[in-house]
């Protein structure tokens, strides 16, 4: 636990946030495994809170096509929640969960729906724990799958997002003999929540 809490100010609140995130990921993995009859594990590899950033700054570091599941959030800390992973990682994840063998070379509409469902399970389990830690009510919009290509304009749904604080959870997705990475980003204004203040 100490290796992750180093990303934060050393407070019990931040440690609690990490613990409930890992609990939510374990619950998500159990549900997905039950539905698909395939083993899967999620683990927090890093957790950070950053000061004002735009989504363009976040995505500028990407050098491969990225799939983004975007949900708007309404609450005291309204903003957006994004689940992002490279398209190659998404294909391998879906091949593990939905197919007996081989890999997916092109995502079908059903594949995209399955990916949105995986994101929805992760996001909803995490938010269900965060609302208890933050003592706030949260409602979310229907998630939308977006495609982002490096050096291309932002998808329309993201282009107008304002700069905001950024709560980032980087994930390792264990698929047996293969591990992929993803990231969950919460863009919002967290000034009223001590445990979500960016570190100086």
Secondary structure, DSSP 8 states (H G I E B T S, - for coil): -HHHHTTS-S-HHHHHHHHHHHHHHHHHHHHHHHHHS---EEEEEEEEEEEEE-HHHHHTT--S-EEEEEEEEESTT-EEEEEEEEHHHHHHHHHHHH-SSS--SS--HHHHHHHHHHHHHHHHHHHHHHHHHHT---EE---EEEEE-TTS---HHHHT---EEEEEEEEEEE-SS-EEEEEEEEEE--TT-GGG----
